[in-house]
């Protein structure tokens, strides 16, 4: 730029350099682990069936079976992928499901209400959201995705069609904004994104009407038209590149580095490994005449967890003491306790060749 000052001439200023955004990788995707790569619990789990609802393989992805189901599946992280992706989430039917009226199979992700205020839900300015993903299924036909407002017991459901068997297809689904019911301002479940694999007639009645607009929850219009992806042991169902964003148009999937993806998932579940040759020591520095005492080690979590109320488990070996449990303290550290049945100063216990898992899932 140039500035002329009276008659003394022209002063030229160099253009200042532009600086990058301090957080250039801020995600527009509300889904966690949408590329299905993070699997802290296991790479594959077989015989998931009646009574096995829970988190099994991919972090943040909850498998739910309703009713007394007879089918079973194997869930895994697979390398069958569309171009540009590394992994997919795979469901393989290993025992067929004939579906009584009250039975259903689905997988879902649960989101905290405090993360969803940009949706403006429950106001006149409520915004639409768009879900996009890649799917590859053996069974062709209609499948259902449903949003469930856990705070206000409201829902909306949309269908998508698998057109070609065992072929990767890209799908986008837009859900209208909801002017009724505000999400809670807390770290509990406010929204569930539900992908159906199969649904009995309580959810999928003949002649039923799918709830394609926001309405009070009604199971009878939750999954109308859903095919049974578990009616043959030849059936496979793969999904990856799952993205949920504000607006009516899907954008290209926003890839994160593995480290970024893992850190986001560790807010809900993390695993601390103590491998071969690695030890956590505790020392008894003073005598204990009763013949026993507790020792503690402070373990820092890799990230701040969602809640101080957690489920903590441990495996591993100890020396002169026995590992007896984890005392929950708060979101950033925990205390691992040992019971020592010895007396005198200088005794110790250690923990090795195992894991500490810390679960704060929704």
N, C-alpha and C positions, 0 to 999 in steps of 0.2 A: 504494500500500500504506500501511497505517496501523499505527503502533506506539504503545502507551500506556506511558509511563514513569512508574512509581509513581503519585503523585497529582498530578503536575504538569501533566497534560494529554496531548494526543495530538499526535504529530509525523507529518506526512504527507510521504512521499517521492514525487517525480514518477517515473513509469515511464520507464526508460531507453529511448532509441530503439533499434530493431534495425538492424543493419548488414548490407548484402548480402554474400553470399559473395564472397571475394576473387577467385574464379575461377568466376563464375556460368555461363560458357559451356563448361565442361569437357565434352568430347564423350563420349557412350556408344557411339559408332560406331567400330568398328575399321577400317572401310573408309576409304580415302583417296579424296577427290574423288568421293564417291558421287553428287553431283548432276551429274557429268560436265562441269562448266563450265570447269575449268582445262585449257588446251591450249597449253602453252608451245612445243611443237615445230611444230605445224601445226593448221589448222582442218579440213583434209581431205587424205587421202592415197589415191590410186588405185593399182590394179594390185598390191595386196598379194597375194602368191602364194607359190609354192614358194621356200624359202630366205629368206623375208622375216619370219620370226619376230622380234618385237621391239616396242619402244615407238614408236608412230607419231603418234597424235593426242592423246587424253586422257591427262594425266599419271597415272602409276601403273598404267595399264591396259595389260597386255602381251598382244599377239596371238600365238598359237602355232599353227603348222601342223606336223603330224607326217607322216612319210613323204614321198614325192615327189608332192605334190599337184598337180593340174591346174587347180583352180579359182582364181579371183581375186576379191577384194572391194575395194570402196571403203569406207574408214572415215572418219567425219566427226562433227563436232559439229553436231547438228541442232536445229531449233526446233520440231519436232513433239514435243509434250510433254503429259502429263496436267496437269490443273488444279493450279496451285501450284508448278510447276517452270519453269525458264527454258530448259534444254537437255536433250538426250538424246544418248546414244552410239548412232550408227547404223552398221549394217553392210549394205551393198548388194551382192548377188551380181552380178558383171559377167561372169564366165566360170564356167560350171557345173562342179560337182565330182561325178564319178561314184563316187568312194571305193573305192580298193583296200583290202584288208584292213588294211594297216598305216597307213592315212591317217586323220587327224582334224583338225578345226578347233575351236579354243576361244579364249576370252579369259580372262585371270586377273589376280589381284592377289596379291602376295607380301608377307608380313609378317615382321618381325623377332621372334625368339624372346623377346628381353628385354621386349617389349611385351605378352606373352601370359600372364604368370604368374598373373593373376587367374583364368584358366580352371581352374587347379588340375589341369591335365592330368597323367596318370600317377600320380594319387593316388586314394585311396578316395573323396575328396570332389569329384571332377571334375565340372565344371558343364556343363550344356547351353548351346548358343548358338542364336540364331535369326537367320536371314537373311531380309530383306524387300526387295522391289523392285517397280518398275513395268515391265511388258514389253508391247511391241506388235510382233507378228510376222505376216508374211504366211502362213507355214506353220503350220497347226494341228497339235496332237498333243503328244507327250511330249518334254520337254527335261530334261537332267541337269545338276545342280550337284554338285560333288565337293570335299570338303576333303581335302587331302593333307598329311600330317605328314612333312616333308622330313627331320627328324632321326631318325625311327624307322621310316621307310618303311611307314607305315600310312595307311589312308584310310577314308572313309565317303562315300556318295553318296546323293542323294535326287532324286526327279523332281518336276517340276511340269508342268502341262498348259496349253498355249495353246488356249483354247476357241473363240475367235472371231478370224477373220482380220482383220488391220489394225485392231485394237481395243485400247485400253489396258486392261490387267488388272493387278490388284494381287496379288502372291504372297508367301506367308510359308512358310518351311521351317525346321523345328527339327531340329538335330543333337544327339544324345546326347553327354554328356561321355565322355571316354575315360580309363579307369583305368590304361592301359598307355602308357608312354613319355612322359618329361618333355621339354618343349621346352628347347633350349639357352639359356643365359644370355648371349646375344651379339647382335650387330647383323647377323647373316647370316639367310638365309631359313630360317624354321622351318615356316611354314604357307603353302600355296597354296590360294586359293579359285578353282576352275576351273568356268567356264561353258562347256558344250559347244554348238557350232553344228552339228556333224556328226561322225560317228564310224564308221570301218570295222569289219569283223567281228572284228578282234583285240580291240577294246574293246566291241563291241556284237554279240556272237554270237547267232545264232538260238537261242532256248531258254535263254539265259544268265540268271543271277540277279544283280541289282543288289546292290552291297555297302551295304545300308541300315544296317548296324551296323559299328562300328569293327573293322577286321581288318588283317592283313598285306596289303600292296599286291598286287593281282592285276589286271593290265590287262584280263583277260577279263570282269571284273564291274565295270568302271569306268564305263561309259556305256550300259548295256543299255537299249534302248528309244528311244534318241535318234533324232529325225527328222533328215533332211538339209535344213538351211536353205539349202543352196547348190545345190539341184537345179534351180533355174530362175533366169533373170536377172530375173524379176519379183519375186523374194523380197527382202524387207526385214526387218531385225531391229533394233528400238530398245529401249533399256533406260535407266532413270534411277532416282533415289531409292534407291540401293543402300545397305543398312544391315545391319551384323552386330553383334549385341549379346549380352551374357550373359543367360541366362534362356530361358524357354519361350514368352514372349509378345513379339510385335513391338510396339514403340512407334511413334508418329508420327515420320516422318523428321526428324532434327535438322539444320536448316539452319544453315550457317555463313555468315559474311560472306565475300565473295570474297577479302578480304585474309587472313582466317584460313585458308581453304582453300588459297590460293596458298602461304602460308608453310609449311604442313605438307608440301606437295609439293616445295618447294624444298630440303628436306633430301636429296632424291634426285636432283633435276635442277633446274638454274636457268640462266637465260640473261641475260647482261649485255649490254645494247644500247649501242652507241656510234653514235648517229644522225648524220644530216647536220648538219655544224657542230659536232659534239662530238668532242673529241680527247683522247687519252692521250699525253702527251709524255714523252720521255726525253732527257736532255741528256748529251753527252760533255764533262765538265768539265776533262779533262786530255788532253794529247797522247798518241797511240798510234803509235809508230814503225813497228809492223808493218803498218799500213794497215788495221786492222780491230779491232773490239771488240764486246762484247755490252753492251747496256743493258737495264735491267729496270724495270718498274713493278709496284708491289704492288697487287693487286686484292682487295678484301674481298668475300666471298660475302655474300648477303643474310641467310642463316642458316647455322648450323653444319651442315656436310654429314654424311651418315651415315658416310662413310669417307674417309680420306686417300688411298686408292687410287681414282682417278677416271680417266675419259676426258675430256680437255679438247680442244676444237676451237675454231678461230677463223676468221673471214672478215674482210676489210676491206683498206684501202689504207694504205701507208706512204709517207713522203717520202724522205729520204736513206738510209733503211735498209729492211731487209726483215724482216717479222715471221716468226720462225722457230719458235716453239713456246711451250709453257707448261711450266714446271718445277713439278712437284707438290711441295708442301711439307707441308701439313696441312689440317685440315677447315675452317679459317676464312678463309684467304687463299691466293692463288696468285701467282706471279710471271710476268708476260708478258715475253718476251725479244725483243729486236731484234738483228740483225746489221748493223753499220755498216762499210762498206768505205771509210772516210775517215780522215784523220789530222788532228791538231790539236784544240785545245780549242774548245768552243762549238758543235760539231755536234750535231744532234739528230735524232730520228726520232719520228714520231707514228703513231697507229693511229686510223682514223676510218671511219665509214659501214659498220659491220659488227657482229659479235656475238662474244662469248666464251660458249661453252656448257660447263657443268660437270656431268658425269654420274656419279652414284654410286648408280645403281639396283640393286636386287636382281636 
